[in-house]
Amino acid sequence: MPTSCVHTLFLFCCAFFVSQALGARISPPHKPLPFIWPLPAKFSFGNHSLSLDPALSLSGNGAASAIVRDAFARYKGILFKHGDRFSFLRTLRPVYDVSKLSITLHSNSEELQLGVDESYNLFVSWPQVHSGAGQVTIEANTVFGALRGLETFSQLCSFDYTTKTVQIYKAPWSIQDKPRFPYRGLMLDTSRHYLPVDVIKQIIESMSYAKLNVLHWHIIDEQSFPLEVPTYPNLWKGSYTKWERYTVEDAYEIVNFSKMRGINVMAEVDVPGHAASWGVGYPDLWPSSSCREPLDVSKKFTFDVLSGILTDMRKIFPFELFHLGGDEVNTDCWTNTTQVKKWLRNQNMTAKDAYQYFVLKAQNIALTKNWSPVNWYNLFLFTISCSYIVDMFFRFDFFMQLLREETFNTFPSKLHPRTVVHNWLGPGVCPKAVAKGFRCIFSNQGVWYLDHLDVPWDVVYTAEPLEGIQKASEQKLVLGGEVCMWGETADTSDVQQTIWPRAAAAAERLWSQRDSTSGNANKIALARLQYFRCLLNRRGVPAAPVTNFNARTAPVGPGSCFDQ
């Protein structure tokens, strides 16, 4: 046989076996897929299909809520996007199995705070003999539970291209669902690259599809200060340009848009480091013109500005948590600037003492605004000078020194009990934090930093916020976690492809019960995540392929969305 024929036969056989493997792994897209993401706590389903009336109406006491009505209209737009504009061409109006969706709420409160009840029950019943109509019912204790139920209901439905109707597949359904963690977040960095308000809204919308409920808005950093602060109007002179800014009204709009989707917005002002942009409008905040961060700890003006920022922001951000940063503080500017060095000497403080002083004073300002402070705390306290790091980098005792600089051995007793520790560097922080009675948010950079493009979806999926925490009382102190979209290499052109679908892998870890999502990720989650990625694409979210070696890269060749 010629070599070319052998090669062709080999490729044919490979293609056949690969297609068979894919067929075993995931059903073809034209067949109904009973996939729900994230996986509900309890569910059962049948094997029937029900048609959904394009004129679907909302009933029950949930219809009295503007939040529910708005969500119902959004999901109708998603489900019936193919429309019924040409129904006048039909001689007979179709008879549909389901024409009403009933939402029952057990509370009329619409306050959105940490730990709000997001549980819901969803029932899809087979048509009744006496009425001939099926029923869809969502029961929830709050409007926000109803929102989660509507999202799940939307994933039970799919457009049938043969009958040109929306079908509820695998009916009847019975779902009882609630989140595993109260805090399920996505951090968005708008300092390294400005993101337009409409792009932020698109990201918030997509978060609701995965049942994420906190947008951590990292608004400001050393590169730019894009937010309007009325009390100190020169601060946003630190923006990249006058066109890359957020007005107070923009921030209000983002917060209100988020609330309508059951999402809190936690703002961050990172101090005392990561703040060089502040001094563009107010140079007195710099230790000197040539040494611009951390903020000048010696001046009352520094804390007056910080208090003014938080006072203005409190009018916009009602969420009970406020992020004060506090990470990666290189104190060389304090020890090498004459007036700060003199102040340290007069106060009998070392640079480390001054760092503690700044953190605790910033916390107190936040507490007076009735915020619980959140701080970035890694395994090691970064109050080490750059020159020291250079000198010590290749020495073994460098690492021993870092170990001696562990944050919770430095001033844990001084931190306010309401402090929330945000773990970013390594896996060991949350266990130490909760052992000392602090609450913790999990964002281990090795698994949940989305700008790390070489971290595959299954590593994101299998990361466990409770790792190393055995006591039930301490496990309860882990609020949950968040994936972090740092913006150095992400802007409007690629931010959503970088977020999705890997953020969805973390979303299921944070929502779904651990015992039902543990084990072989390829068997438990891959096919469903691929389907969810395609669902995002159908809803206009440019989620990247799931299995590419590097995140956000384009498909490697022609093929179905469901195979990538």
N, C-alpha and C positions, 0 to 999 in steps of 0.2 A: 504494500500500500504506500503511495507517495507520502512524503513527510507532511505536505500541506493537508492531505486528507486526514492523517492521524491527528494533526493539530486541530483541525475542524471538529473531528469526532470528539476529541478530548474536551474542547470548549463546549460542545453541545451537551456532553454528559455532565460537565460541571454546572452548566446553566440549569439542566434538569434537576439535579440533586439540590442545588441552591433554591430553586423555585419550590421544590417539595418541602424543604426545610422552612422556607418562609410561609408556605401555605399552612404548615403545622403550627407555626408560631402565631400567625395572625390571619384572620379571615379576610378575604378580598373586600375592598371598600364598598362594593355594591351590595354586600350582605349586611344585615343588621348586626351591629356590634354592641353587646350589653356592657359597655365600658363606662365607668363613672370615675372622674378624677377630681379631687382625691377620694379614695375609697371610703364609703360610709361605714359607720360602726356596725350596723346590723341591717341586713336586707334579704329579701326573698323576691323571686320573680317567676313568671310563668312563660308561656310560649305563644302568646297571641299578640295581634296587632290591633291598635285602635286608631282611627283617623281623627284628626284634630281640626276643628272648625276654624277657618281663617278669621271668623267673627267672634273668636273666643272671648268670653266676657269674664269679669272678675266679680266674685260674690263673697259673702262673709263679712265679718266686722273688720277684717284687714283692709277692705276697700275704703275705709274711712281715713286711712293713713296716706299722706302725700308721698312718703317714702316708698310705700308698697305700690301705690298706683303708678309712680314713676318707673319703678323697677318692672312692673308688669308690662308697661308700654315698651320698655327697652327689650324685654325678652320676646314679646310678640314681634318686634321688628327683626330680631335675630331668627326666630323660628319661621316667619313667613316672609323672608326677604325675597323669595321668588315671586311673591305677590299673587294677587287674584284679579289683576287689572283687566283681564280679558274674559272674565266669567260671563259677560254678556253674550259671548259667542256660543255658550252652551244652551241647549234647548231645555234641559232639566237641571235644576239646582241639586248638587249632590247632597246626600244625607250623611252627616258626620256622626261618629260615635261619641265624641266629647265636644261640648259647646260651652262649658263653664268650668272655671277653676275657682275653688273655694279656699279662702285663707282665713283661718281662725286664730286670733291673737288672744293670749291670756293676760296681756298687759298693754296699756296704751302709752307707756313711757317710751320716749325716743331719745333718751340720753345715751350717748355712746361713750363708754369709758372702758378701761382695762377690765377684762373679766365679764363683760356683758354676756348674757345668756344667748348663745348662738345655736342652741339645739333646735331641732325640728323633727316632725314626723311627716312623711309623705306617703299618701296612699293613692294608687291608681286602681280602680275597681273595674271589673268586667261589666258590660251593659246589663242593667237590671231588666228583669222580665216585664215588669209593669210599665217601665218607661222607655225601654230600648236604648237608653243612654248610659254611657260610662261616666264615671265620676273621678275627678282629681281633687284631692284635698290636702292642704298643707296646714299643719297645726304647729304653732310656735309660741313660746313665752314672750318673745319680743319681735319687733319688726325686723331686727337684724337676723334672727333665726329664720324668719320668713324669706329674707333675701337669699340665705344659703339654700333654703329649700327650692326656691325658684331656679337657682343655678343648677341644682341637681336635676330638677324636672326638665330643664332645657336640654340636658345631656341624655335624657331618655328618648328624645324626639329626633327624628331625622326626616329629611325630604325624600320622598319616593319619586324618582324620575319617571317611572312607568305610569303611575296613577296621577302624578303631579299633585300629591297631597302630602301633608306632614303626618307622619305616623309615630305613635308611641309604641315602641317595640318591647317584646318580652313581658307584656302585661299578663296578669295583674302584678302590681308592684306594692311592696310594703317596706318602707325604709324608716329606721329610727337612727338618727345621727346627731353627733355632737363633736366638738373639737377636742383633741387631746391636750393642747396647750392654749392658753388665752392670748398669747402674743405670737403672731405669725407674720414676720415682717420682711420688707424689702427696703434696703437703703439705697437712696438715689443721690448721687453726687452732682450738684449743679454748679460747683465752683471751678473744677478743672476744665469742664466744657459746659457752656450755657446750654440749657435745654428749653425750648419755647414752651409756653404754658400748654398749648395744644398737645405737644408730645408728652408732657407730664400727665395730662388727662388720659391720653391713650394708654399709658403705662398703668395708671390707676384702674382704668376699666379692665385691662387684662388681668390685674391682680385679683379682681373680684371673681374672675372665671376660675381661679385656683383656690379661692377662699382664703387668700391672704388678707390680713386685717389691720396692718400698720405700715404706713409709708414713713420711713425714717428719712427725713429731708435734710441732707447734709448741704445746707445752703451756701455756707461761707467757708473759705479756707485761705491759705496764704496767697493763692494765685488771684482770686477775685472776691469782691464783696458786692454781689448783685442785688441785695435786698434793700428796699427803701426803709429807713428808720426815721420817722418824723422828728423825734427828739434830737437826733444828731444827723441832720440832712446831708452832711458832707461824706458820710461813711460810704455811700454807694459811688463816690468818685473812684473807689477801688475796684469797680467793675471793669471788665475788659474794654467795653465801649459803652456809649450811652444807649445803644440799641440792645444791649445784653443785660437787662435788668428786670427785676420783679417789683411792681408797685405793691402797695398795701392791698389794693383791690385785687391784684393777681393772687396774692397769698390767700385772701379771703375766699376767692373763687376756688382755689385748689382744695382748701379745707372743706368747703361746703360740697363740692363735687365728690370728694372722698366720703363724706358722711352719708350721702345718698346711696353709697355702695357699701356701707357698713365698714368703712376703713378710717381709722384714726391717723392723724398726721403728727408725728413726733419731730419737732424741729431740733436742729443742732447748731450751737455756737461753740466751736472748738477753742478752748482757752487753757493755758496761756500761750501754747505753741500754735502753729498753723494759723497765724493771725497777722502776717505781715501786711496784708491788703488793707487792714484797718487804718494804718498810718498814712495811706495816700491822701485821705481826707483830713486826718488829724495826726500830723507828724509827731506830736508830743506823746503819742502812745508808743512810739519806738524808743528803745533804750538809747539809740543814737541813729543818725541818718545812714550810717554805714553798717549798723548792726540792728536789724529790724524785728527780730523775734527771739524769744518770747516777749509778750507785752511787758511794758515797764512795770514791774511789781512795786516799785518804790513810790509811785505817784497815786494820790487820791483820785486824780482825773481818770486814770485807767478804770477804776471800779465805778466811778460815776457813769462813764460811758457804758460799761457792761450792764449796770443797773438800768440805764435808760433803754438799752436795746431790749432787755428782758421785759421791761414795763410795756413797751410798745408791742412786743411779740405776744405778750399774754392776752392782749385784746384780740388777737387773731387765732391763737392756737389753744383750744380748750382742753386738749388731752392732758392727763395728769402727769405724764412723764415729759421731761425736757432734758436733752442731751447736752452736756457741757464738755464733751471731748476729754482733754487732759492727757493725751498720749504724745509720745515722741518729743519730749521737751528737752532740748539741748540748752543748758543754762550758761553757755559760754558768754553770751551777751550780758548776762547779769554780772558775771565775775570779771569781765574785761572792760566794762563801761564805768567810768570814774564815779558818776553820781550814784549809780546803783550799787557799786562796790562799797561806797561810803555808807549808803543806807543799810546795807547788809551788816557792816561792821557796827553801826550805831544800834541796830536792832539785835546784835549778837546772834545773827543767823548765818548758817551756811546756805549754799545754793539749794541743797535738798530741803532745808527748813523753809526757804522762801517758796519753793514749789508747793510744799504742804500748806503754807499760809495762803497761797493763791487759790489752790483747789478748795480749801475749806471756806474761804471768803466767797468764792463764786457759788459754792453750794448754798451758803447762807442766803445769798441774794435770791437764788432760785426758790428756796424754801419760803422766803417772805412773799413770793408771788404765788404760793400754794402749789408749787411744782415739786414732784419727787425727782431729785437729780439722778441722771444716768451718766456714768463716766466710762471711757475706754480704759479698761485695765487688762494688761497682758501679764504674762508671768514675771516680767521684769520691769522695774521702774526706770524709765528713760530720763534720768537726770545726770547722765554721764556725759562729759564733754567729748566733742568730736576728736580732739587731739588725743584724749585718753583711749578712745576706741581704736584709733590708728596705731597707737603705741602698743596696745594690748592684743590686737586682733589675732595675731598668730601665736599667742601664748596660751597654754592650757589654763592658767589661772584666770584668764579673761572670763572664761565660762563660769569658773567658780565665783568670781566677783559678781557676775550677773545673778547667779543663784542667791548670793547674799543680798541682792537688791530686790528680792521678791516683794511685790507691792503689799501684800497682806501681812508681811512682817515689818512694814515700815510705819504706817500709822492707821491700822484698821480701827483702833479704839477711838480715833478722832473723827472718823467718817460718820455722818448722820445715819441713824438706823434705816431711814427711808431710801438710802442710796441703793441704786441698782447697778450692779457690776456688769459691764458689757465685755465679754470675753472675745478677743480677736486673734491673739497670737498662737496659742497652743491649747491642747485639750485638757490641761490640768487646772484651769482657773476656776471654772464653775464649782467643781468639788470643794476647792478651798474656800471659795466665797460663801457657799451655802453652809459650810461647816461653821463659819463664823456668824451665821444668821443673816447674811445679805441675800437679797434676791439677785438673780443672774439671767442674762440673755446670752444665748450661745451663737457665736458667729466665727468659729474656728477658721482662720484664713486658709488653712490647708485643704479645706473641703467646701467652704461656703463663701469664698470670695469669687465672684463671677468674672472679675477681670483676670483671674488665673485661667487662661484658656485651655491649659493642658489638663484640667481636672475634669474627668469624664462624668457623665450623668449618673452612673452607678455609684461612684464615690460620693457624690452629693446625696444620693438617695439613701445610702446605708449609714451616713453619719448620724450619731445618736446623741442628742442633747443631755441625756441622763447618764452617759457613760461615766463610770467611776463613782456614781452616787447610789448608795444602797438603801439608806434610811428613807422611809416614806415621808417623814417630816421635812427632810432636806430636799427630796425630789419636788415637793410642792413649791419650794422657793425658786425653782427654775421656771421662769415665766414662759419660756419658749425659745425662739431663735429668729434670726433673720439672715437672708443672703444679702451680700453687699455688692452693689454695682458702683465701684470706684470709677471715676471718669477720666483718668489720664489718657486712656486709649479708646474711649467710647464717647461718641457724640450723637447727634440726631441721625446720622447715616447708618449707625450700627448698634445703637444701644439696645433696641428691643431684641435683635438677633442674639445679643450677648446675654440678655436676661433669660430669654425663653429658648428652649424648654427646660433648662437646668433648674431654674427657680421653681418650676412645678414639681421637680423631684423633691426639693426641700419642703414644699408646701404639703405634699402628702405625708412626709415624715412628721410634720407638725400638727396635721389635722387628724390623720387616721390612727387607729389603735395599733400599738406596737406589735401585738401578737399576730395581727392579720397582715402585716407588711414586713415581717422579718423572714429571713431565709435568702434563697437565690433570687437576686434582683431581676435577672434575665427572665426567670419564670414568672415571678410575681408581678413585675411592673413594666417590662420593656414594651410588650405589645400595647398595653393600655396607654403608656406614655407616648408612644408613636401615634396612637389614635388621638390623644389629647393635643399633641402638636399639630396634627392635621385640623382638628377642631379650631384651634387658635388661628391657623392660616385661613380657614373658611370665614372666621369672624374678622378678618383683616389684620391680624397680628402677625408680623413677619418673623415667626419663630423659626429658628435654624433647625437643620436635621439633628436627630437625637444622637446618632451613633458616629458622627464624624470624629476623627481623632482630636482635632482642635475645635473648640466651640466657635460658633457664629460663622464657620466657613461654609461656602456654597456646596451644593450637591456635587458628588464626584462624577455624575453622568446622568443620562436620562433614567427615569423610573418613577414609580408611584410614590406619593407622599408617605404612604403607609409602610414603605420598605426602607425608609431613610432614618 
